[in-house]
Amino acid sequence: MRLRGTLSYFSDRAWTSVRPGGAVFQPWGCLRTNRNDRDQTSRRWVVTTLSGFERFFARCADQFGGAGRGMERIVGIATEQGIEIQALPSV
């Protein structure tokens, strides 16, 4: 659920903008991502039903928080956790 700001979510080969109070479902197995299209900080809840995904977020906390901003490190952690990061197809 969006708490603050507006984010865009990509799944099913399309981008959807979600405002505060909104929610988005991104099913397992589909190519998906999100982005902040604004110059303001956003906040959201992420609920996953795949056991173990929380380990990815915990290991990447310093990278997401701005301490590192190292995409190479994030990709490495994702690989260790069995998560595949791909380039988005052109839409």
A tleap script that builds the chain and sets N, CA, C and O, in Angstrom:
source leaprc.protein.ff14SB
mol = sequence {
  NMET ARG LEU ARG GLY THR LEU SER TYR PHE
  SER ASP ARG ALA TRP THR SER VAL ARG PRO
  GLY GLY ALA VAL PHE GLN PRO TRP GLY CYS
  LEU ARG THR ASN ARG ASN ASP ARG ASP GLN
  THR SER ARG ARG TRP VAL VAL THR THR LEU
  SER GLY PHE GLU ARG PHE PHE ALA ARG CYS
  ALA ASP GLN PHE GLY GLY ALA GLY ARG GLY
  MET GLU ARG ILE VAL GLY ILE ALA THR GLU
  GLN GLY ILE GLU ILE GLN ALA LEU PRO SER
  CVAL
}
set mol.1.N position { 0.835 -1.178 0.000 }
set mol.1.CA position { 0.000 0.000 0.000 }
set mol.1.C position { 0.882 1.244 0.000 }
set mol.1.O position { 1.887 1.299 0.708 }
set mol.2.N position { 0.510 2.219 -0.779 }
set mol.2.CA position { 1.211 3.492 -0.836 }
set mol.2.C position { 0.875 4.291 0.404 }
set mol.2.O position { -0.299 4.450 0.738 }
set mol.3.N position { 1.873 4.791 1.085 }
set mol.3.CA position { 1.666 5.624 2.266 }
set mol.3.C position { 1.922 7.096 1.979 }
set mol.3.O position { 1.223 7.972 2.488 }
set mol.4.N position { 2.941 7.358 1.151 }
set mol.4.CA position { 3.297 8.742 0.824 }
set mol.4.C position { 3.955 8.765 -0.543 }
set mol.4.O position { 4.728 7.869 -0.882 }
set mol.5.N position { 3.649 9.788 -1.330 }
set mol.5.CA position { 4.246 9.908 -2.651 }
set mol.5.C position { 3.517 9.056 -3.680 }
set mol.5.O position { 2.543 8.373 -3.365 }
set mol.6.N position { 3.995 9.107 -4.888 }
set mol.6.CA position { 3.420 8.336 -5.989 }
set mol.6.C position { 4.513 7.498 -6.623 }
set mol.6.O position { 5.587 8.008 -6.943 }
set mol.7.N position { 4.246 6.235 -6.803 }
set mol.7.CA position { 5.182 5.334 -7.474 }
set mol.7.C position { 4.529 4.755 -8.712 }
set mol.7.O position { 3.304 4.660 -8.791 }
set mol.8.N position { 5.345 4.368 -9.676 }
set mol.8.CA position { 4.874 3.648 -10.846 }
set mol.8.C position { 5.378 2.219 -10.745 }
set mol.8.O position { 6.535 1.971 -10.406 }
set mol.9.N position { 4.492 1.289 -11.045 }
set mol.9.CA position { 4.811 -0.137 -10.983 }
set mol.9.C position { 4.692 -0.739 -12.371 }
set mol.9.O position { 3.759 -0.437 -13.114 }
set mol.10.N position { 5.647 -1.592 -12.712 }
set mol.10.CA position { 5.650 -2.262 -14.006 }
set mol.10.C position { 5.342 -3.737 -13.800 }
set mol.10.O position { 6.022 -4.417 -13.031 }
set mol.11.N position { 4.333 -4.223 -14.473 }
set mol.11.CA position { 4.059 -5.658 -14.582 }
set mol.11.C position { 3.090 -5.841 -15.739 }
set mol.11.O position { 2.370 -4.914 -16.109 }
set mol.12.N position { 3.076 -7.017 -16.295 }
set mol.12.CA position { 2.223 -7.303 -17.461 }
set mol.12.C position { 2.506 -6.346 -18.614 }
set mol.12.O position { 1.588 -5.938 -19.326 }
set mol.13.N position { 3.782 -5.986 -18.798 }
set mol.13.CA position { 4.247 -5.142 -19.900 }
set mol.13.C position { 3.666 -3.733 -19.901 }
set mol.13.O position { 3.588 -3.095 -20.951 }
set mol.14.N position { 3.254 -3.236 -18.717 }
set mol.14.CA position { 2.685 -1.889 -18.642 }
set mol.14.C position { 3.035 -1.245 -17.299 }
set mol.14.O position { 3.227 -1.936 -16.299 }
set mol.15.N position { 3.115 0.089 -17.291 }
set mol.15.CA position { 3.348 0.863 -16.076 }
set mol.15.C position { 2.007 1.335 -15.523 }
set mol.15.O position { 1.129 1.741 -16.284 }
set mol.16.N position { 1.846 1.282 -14.203 }
set mol.16.CA position { 0.655 1.762 -13.515 }
set mol.16.C position { 1.102 2.703 -12.406 }
set mol.16.O position { 1.965 2.346 -11.605 }
set mol.17.N position { 0.528 3.899 -12.348 }
set mol.17.CA position { 0.842 4.863 -11.301 }
set mol.17.C position { -0.068 4.601 -10.105 }
set mol.17.O position { -1.280 4.442 -10.256 }
set mol.18.N position { 0.539 4.559 -8.902 }
set mol.18.CA position { -0.225 4.295 -7.686 }
set mol.18.C position { -0.003 5.437 -6.706 }
set mol.18.O position { 1.131 5.757 -6.351 }
set mol.19.N position { -1.096 6.042 -6.277 }
set mol.19.CA position { -1.050 7.179 -5.356 }
set mol.19.C position { -1.221 6.697 -3.918 }
set mol.19.O position { -1.561 5.535 -3.695 }
set mol.20.N position { -0.990 7.571 -2.942 }
set mol.20.CA position { -1.156 7.179 -1.544 }
set mol.20.C position { -2.523 6.540 -1.284 }
set mol.20.O position { -3.552 7.026 -1.754 }
set mol.21.N position { -2.508 5.453 -0.534 }
set mol.21.CA position { -3.728 4.708 -0.242 }
set mol.21.C position { -4.010 3.613 -1.237 }
set mol.21.O position { -4.850 2.750 -0.982 }
set mol.22.N position { -3.316 3.625 -2.383 }
set mol.22.CA position { -3.537 2.619 -3.411 }
set mol.22.C position { -2.700 1.375 -3.176 }
set mol.22.O position { -1.778 1.375 -2.360 }
set mol.23.N position { -3.027 0.334 -3.887 }
set mol.23.CA position { -2.297 -0.928 -3.786 }
set mol.23.C position { -2.124 -1.510 -5.177 }
set mol.23.O position { -2.878 -1.193 -6.097 }
set mol.24.N position { -1.131 -2.357 -5.315 }
set mol.24.CA position { -0.876 -3.018 -6.595 }
set mol.24.C position { -0.525 -4.468 -6.329 }
set mol.24.O position { 0.157 -4.772 -5.350 }
set mol.25.N position { -0.981 -5.364 -7.184 }
set mol.25.CA position { -0.661 -6.779 -7.093 }
set mol.25.C position { 0.296 -7.113 -8.228 }
set mol.25.O position { 0.001 -6.854 -9.395 }
set mol.26.N position { 1.438 -7.687 -7.883 }
set mol.26.CA position { 2.410 -8.111 -8.885 }
set mol.26.C position { 2.662 -9.598 -8.672 }
set mol.26.O position { 3.392 -9.980 -7.757 }
set mol.27.N position { 2.060 -10.443 -9.515 }
set mol.27.CA position { 2.127 -11.884 -9.289 }
set mol.27.C position { 3.536 -12.448 -9.431 }
set mol.27.O position { 4.370 -11.916 -10.164 }
set mol.28.N position { 3.771 -13.523 -8.720 }
set mol.28.CA position { 5.030 -14.243 -8.772 }
set mol.28.C position { 5.268 -14.742 -10.197 }
set mol.28.O position { 4.344 -15.211 -10.862 }
set mol.29.N position { 6.494 -14.638 -10.650 }
set mol.29.CA position { 6.858 -15.182 -11.951 }
set mol.29.C position { 6.776 -14.203 -13.108 }
set mol.29.O position { 7.221 -14.519 -14.212 }
set mol.30.N position { 6.216 -13.020 -12.880 }
set mol.30.CA position { 6.168 -12.036 -13.972 }
set mol.30.C position { 7.295 -11.028 -13.771 }
set mol.30.O position { 7.748 -10.805 -12.648 }
set mol.31.N position { 7.734 -10.435 -14.849 }
set mol.31.CA position { 8.739 -9.380 -14.791 }
set mol.31.C position { 8.092 -8.159 -14.160 }
set mol.31.O position { 7.058 -7.689 -14.633 }
set mol.32.N position { 8.702 -7.636 -13.082 }
set mol.32.CA position { 8.094 -6.524 -12.374 }
set mol.32.C position { 9.154 -5.638 -11.741 }
set mol.32.O position { 10.251 -6.094 -11.416 }
set mol.33.N position { 8.811 -4.357 -11.570 }
set mol.33.CA position { 9.679 -3.393 -10.903 }
set mol.33.C position { 8.834 -2.193 -10.506 }
set mol.33.O position { 7.621 -2.179 -10.714 }
set mol.34.N position { 9.481 -1.190 -9.937 }
set mol.34.CA position { 8.795 0.049 -9.604 }
set mol.34.C position { 9.794 1.187 -9.667 }
set mol.34.O position { 11.006 0.971 -9.664 }
set mol.35.N position { 9.267 2.404 -9.724 }
set mol.35.CA position { 10.132 3.588 -9.750 }
set mol.35.C position { 9.392 4.762 -9.129 }
set mol.35.O position { 8.162 4.829 -9.143 }
set mol.36.N position { 10.168 5.677 -8.587 }
set mol.36.CA position { 9.639 6.926 -8.056 }
set mol.36.C position { 9.845 7.979 -9.139 }
set mol.36.O position { 10.978 8.355 -9.439 }
set mol.37.N position { 8.758 8.449 -9.717 }
set mol.37.CA position { 8.827 9.420 -10.812 }
set mol.37.C position { 8.841 10.865 -10.327 }
set mol.37.O position { 8.864 11.791 -11.139 }
set mol.38.N position { 8.828 11.063 -9.028 }
set mol.38.CA position { 8.748 12.403 -8.461 }
set mol.38.C position { 10.052 12.780 -7.759 }
set mol.38.O position { 10.922 11.936 -7.544 }
set mol.39.N position { 10.170 14.048 -7.410 }
set mol.39.CA position { 11.324 14.538 -6.666 }
set mol.39.C position { 11.083 14.518 -5.168 }
set mol.39.O position { 11.791 15.199 -4.425 }
set mol.40.N position { 10.113 13.765 -4.710 }
set mol.40.CA position { 9.819 13.691 -3.287 }
set mol.40.C position { 9.991 12.255 -2.796 }
set mol.40.O position { 9.894 11.298 -3.565 }
set mol.41.N position { 10.248 12.137 -1.511 }
set mol.41.CA position { 10.398 10.821 -0.907 }
set mol.41.C position { 9.058 10.103 -0.905 }
set mol.41.O position { 8.014 10.724 -0.706 }
set mol.42.N position { 9.088 8.812 -1.124 }
set mol.42.CA position { 7.864 8.022 -1.065 }
set mol.42.C position { 8.021 6.937 0.002 }
set mol.42.O position { 9.136 6.560 0.363 }
set mol.43.N position { 6.915 6.455 0.485 }
set mol.43.CA position { 6.893 5.351 1.452 }
set mol.43.C position { 5.828 4.362 1.025 }
set mol.43.O position { 4.799 4.728 0.457 }
set mol.44.N position { 6.106 3.081 1.317 }
set mol.44.CA position { 5.144 2.049 0.956 }
set mol.44.C position { 5.335 0.827 1.841 }
set mol.44.O position { 6.377 0.639 2.470 }
set mol.45.N position { 4.323 0.028 1.866 }
set mol.45.CA position { 4.409 -1.294 2.489 }
set mol.45.C position { 4.634 -2.291 1.369 }
set mol.45.O position { 4.028 -2.184 0.303 }
set mol.46.N position { 5.500 -3.255 1.606 }
set mol.46.CA position { 5.697 -4.350 0.665 }
set mol.46.C position { 5.313 -5.632 1.393 }
set mol.46.O position { 5.901 -5.981 2.417 }
set mol.47.N position { 4.336 -6.313 0.860 }
set mol.47.CA position { 3.885 -7.571 1.445 }
set mol.47.C position { 4.211 -8.679 0.452 }
set mol.47.O position { 3.752 -8.653 -0.690 }
set mol.48.N position { 4.997 -9.643 0.887 }
set mol.48.CA position { 5.324 -10.769 0.029 }
set mol.48.C position { 4.884 -12.054 0.700 }
set mol.48.O position { 4.938 -12.185 1.923 }
set mol.49.N position { 4.451 -12.993 -0.109 }
set mol.49.CA position { 4.063 -14.292 0.442 }
set mol.49.C position { 5.102 -15.350 0.131 }
set mol.49.O position { 4.940 -16.512 0.504 }
set mol.50.N position { 6.152 -14.962 -0.539 }
set mol.50.CA position { 7.240 -15.887 -0.827 }
set mol.50.C position { 8.199 -15.896 0.356 }
set mol.50.O position { 8.873 -14.899 0.614 }
set mol.51.N position { 8.265 -16.974 1.054 }
set mol.51.CA position { 9.144 -17.065 2.220 }
set mol.51.C position { 10.596 -16.850 1.815 }
set mol.51.O position { 11.069 -17.428 0.836 }
set mol.52.N position { 11.302 -16.013 2.577 }
set mol.52.CA position { 12.718 -15.772 2.327 }
set mol.52.C position { 13.011 -14.464 1.626 }
set mol.52.O position { 14.149 -13.995 1.667 }
set mol.53.N position { 12.014 -13.849 0.976 }
set mol.53.CA position { 12.263 -12.605 0.255 }
set mol.53.C position { 12.705 -11.495 1.197 }
set mol.53.O position { 13.409 -10.569 0.793 }
set mol.54.N position { 12.285 -11.594 2.462 }
set mol.54.CA position { 12.676 -10.586 3.439 }
set mol.54.C position { 14.191 -10.563 3.646 }
set mol.54.O position { 14.745 -9.525 4.007 }
set mol.55.N position { 14.861 -11.680 3.426 }
set mol.55.CA position { 16.325 -11.721 3.557 }
set mol.55.C position { 16.993 -10.841 2.512 }
set mol.55.O position { 18.013 -10.212 2.797 }
set mol.56.N position { 16.437 -10.786 1.310 }
set mol.56.CA position { 16.970 -9.913 0.267 }
set mol.56.C position { 16.916 -8.459 0.722 }
set mol.56.O position { 17.908 -7.737 0.624 }
set mol.57.N position { 15.746 -8.028 1.225 }
set mol.57.CA position { 15.607 -6.642 1.678 }
set mol.57.C position { 16.521 -6.343 2.858 }
set mol.57.O position { 17.117 -5.267 2.922 }
set mol.58.N position { 16.637 -7.268 3.777 }
set mol.58.CA position { 17.511 -7.054 4.940 }
set mol.58.C position { 18.961 -6.907 4.513 }
set mol.58.O position { 19.668 -6.043 5.032 }
set mol.59.N position { 19.415 -7.725 3.589 }
set mol.59.CA position { 20.804 -7.665 3.129 }
set mol.59.C position { 21.083 -6.414 2.306 }
set mol.59.O position { 22.226 -5.962 2.251 }
set mol.60.N position { 20.069 -5.848 1.668 }
set mol.60.CA position { 20.251 -4.672 0.813 }
set mol.60.C position { 19.921 -3.363 1.526 }
set mol.60.O position { 19.985 -2.303 0.904 }
set mol.61.N position { 19.572 -3.404 2.803 }
set mol.61.CA position { 19.080 -2.210 3.503 }
set mol.61.C position { 20.023 -1.019 3.358 }
set mol.61.O position { 19.561 0.091 3.092 }
set mol.62.N position { 21.323 -1.217 3.526 }
set mol.62.CA position { 22.240 -0.077 3.433 }
set mol.62.C position { 22.337 0.448 2.004 }
set mol.62.O position { 22.537 1.647 1.808 }
set mol.63.N position { 22.202 -0.411 1.015 }
set mol.63.CA position { 22.232 0.029 -0.382 }
set mol.63.C position { 20.987 0.839 -0.712 }
set mol.63.O position { 21.082 1.886 -1.352 }
set mol.64.N position { 19.808 0.360 -0.279 }
set mol.64.CA position { 18.557 1.066 -0.543 }
set mol.64.C position { 18.501 2.377 0.217 }
set mol.64.O position { 17.901 3.342 -0.256 }
set mol.65.N position { 19.117 2.424 1.385 }
set mol.65.CA position { 19.070 3.606 2.228 }
set mol.65.C position { 20.000 4.714 1.783 }
set mol.65.O position { 19.995 5.790 2.380 }
set mol.66.N position { 20.787 4.488 0.767 }
set mol.66.CA position { 21.647 5.532 0.238 }
set mol.66.C position { 23.088 5.435 0.674 }
set mol.66.O position { 23.924 6.203 0.198 }
set mol.67.N position { 23.411 4.503 1.576 }
set mol.67.CA position { 24.793 4.391 2.040 }
set mol.67.C position { 25.711 3.915 0.923 }
set mol.67.O position { 26.871 4.321 0.857 }
set mol.68.N position { 25.204 3.064 0.051 }
set mol.68.CA position { 26.048 2.519 -0.994 }
set mol.68.C position { 25.598 2.869 -2.393 }
set mol.68.O position { 26.402 3.245 -3.245 }
set mol.69.N position { 24.297 2.741 -2.622 }
set mol.69.CA position { 23.744 2.940 -3.965 }
set mol.69.C position { 24.468 2.084 -4.991 }
set mol.69.O position { 24.605 2.481 -6.148 }
set mol.70.N position { 24.930 0.915 -4.576 }
set mol.70.CA position { 25.691 0.047 -5.453 }
set mol.70.C position { 24.842 -1.012 -6.116 }
set mol.70.O position { 24.552 -2.047 -5.516 }
set mol.71.N position { 24.439 -0.761 -7.359 }
set mol.71.CA position { 23.610 -1.725 -8.072 }
set mol.71.C position { 24.329 -3.051 -8.246 }
set mol.71.O position { 23.689 -4.103 -8.208 }
set mol.72.N position { 25.632 -3.030 -8.435 }
set mol.72.CA position { 26.372 -4.296 -8.560 }
set mol.72.C position { 26.216 -5.129 -7.305 }
set mol.72.O position { 26.034 -6.343 -7.386 }
set mol.73.N position { 26.283 -4.497 -6.151 }
set mol.73.CA position { 26.121 -5.218 -4.882 }
set mol.73.C position { 24.706 -5.755 -4.747 }
set mol.73.O position { 24.518 -6.881 -4.287 }
set mol.74.N position { 23.707 -4.970 -5.140 }
set mol.74.CA position { 22.318 -5.418 -5.073 }
set mol.74.C position { 22.103 -6.621 -5.982 }
set mol.74.O position { 21.451 -7.586 -5.583 }
set mol.75.N position { 22.642 -6.578 -7.196 }
set mol.75.CA position { 22.528 -7.712 -8.117 }
set mol.75.C position { 23.207 -8.944 -7.514 }
set mol.75.O position { 22.692 -10.056 -7.629 }
set mol.76.N position { 24.358 -8.748 -6.874 }
set mol.76.CA position { 25.052 -9.866 -6.233 }
set mol.76.C position { 24.238 -10.486 -5.122 }
set mol.76.O position { 24.152 -11.710 -5.022 }
set mol.77.N position { 23.637 -9.655 -4.284 }
set mol.77.CA position { 22.799 -10.156 -3.197 }
set mol.77.C position { 21.575 -10.873 -3.766 }
set mol.77.O position { 21.184 -11.930 -3.270 }
set mol.78.N position { 20.969 -10.295 -4.810 }
set mol.78.CA position { 19.813 -10.934 -5.450 }
set mol.78.C position { 20.187 -12.322 -5.960 }
set mol.78.O position { 19.446 -13.283 -5.751 }
set mol.79.N position { 21.320 -12.425 -6.620 }
set mol.79.CA position { 21.768 -13.712 -7.149 }
set mol.79.C position { 21.960 -14.726 -6.030 }
set mol.79.O position { 21.554 -15.881 -6.155 }
set mol.80.N position { 22.583 -14.288 -4.931 }
set mol.80.CA position { 22.760 -15.178 -3.775 }
set mol.80.C position { 21.425 -15.677 -3.232 }
set mol.80.O position { 21.343 -16.793 -2.718 }
set mol.81.N position { 20.373 -14.853 -3.343 }
set mol.81.CA position { 19.057 -15.203 -2.824 }
set mol.81.C position { 18.175 -15.894 -3.863 }
set mol.81.O position { 17.020 -16.210 -3.575 }
set mol.82.N position { 18.704 -16.132 -5.071 }
set mol.82.CA position { 17.931 -16.806 -6.118 }
set mol.82.C position { 16.980 -15.882 -6.848 }
set mol.82.O position { 16.006 -16.347 -7.440 }
set mol.83.N position { 17.240 -14.572 -6.820 }
set mol.83.CA position { 16.407 -13.582 -7.493 }
set mol.83.C position { 17.116 -13.158 -8.763 }
set mol.83.O position { 18.299 -12.822 -8.730 }
set mol.84.N position { 16.414 -13.170 -9.874 }
set mol.84.CA position { 17.010 -12.796 -11.146 }
set mol.84.C position { 16.613 -11.365 -11.513 }
set mol.84.O position { 15.425 -11.053 -11.585 }
set mol.85.N position { 17.587 -10.507 -11.744 }
set mol.85.CA position { 17.317 -9.128 -12.151 }
set mol.85.C position { 17.553 -9.040 -13.652 }
set mol.85.O position { 18.624 -9.385 -14.151 }
set mol.86.N position { 16.522 -8.566 -14.368 }
set mol.86.CA position { 16.567 -8.477 -15.820 }
set mol.86.C position { 16.314 -7.050 -16.265 }
set mol.86.O position { 15.779 -6.235 -15.513 }
set mol.87.N position { 16.704 -6.758 -17.495 }
set mol.87.CA position { 16.371 -5.466 -18.097 }
set mol.87.C position { 14.899 -5.491 -18.498 }
set mol.87.O position { 14.378 -6.524 -18.916 }
set mol.88.N position { 14.235 -4.340 -18.366 }
set mol.88.CA position { 12.838 -4.262 -18.776 }
set mol.88.C position { 12.735 -4.280 -20.285 }
set mol.88.O position { 13.569 -3.690 -20.971 }
set mol.89.N position { 11.718 -4.954 -20.816 }
set mol.89.CA position { 11.503 -4.897 -22.266 }
set mol.89.C position { 10.982 -3.524 -22.649 }
set mol.89.O position { 10.396 -2.828 -21.820 }
set mol.90.N position { 11.187 -3.131 -23.888 }
set mol.90.CA position { 10.627 -1.861 -24.333 }
set mol.90.C position { 9.106 -2.012 -24.415 }
set mol.90.O position { 8.589 -3.037 -24.858 }
set mol.91.N position { 8.421 -0.985 -23.987 }
set mol.91.CA position { 6.953 -1.063 -23.920 }
set mol.91.C position { 6.331 -0.188 -24.964 }
set mol.91.O position { 5.106 -0.122 -25.064 }
savepdb mol mol.pdb
quit
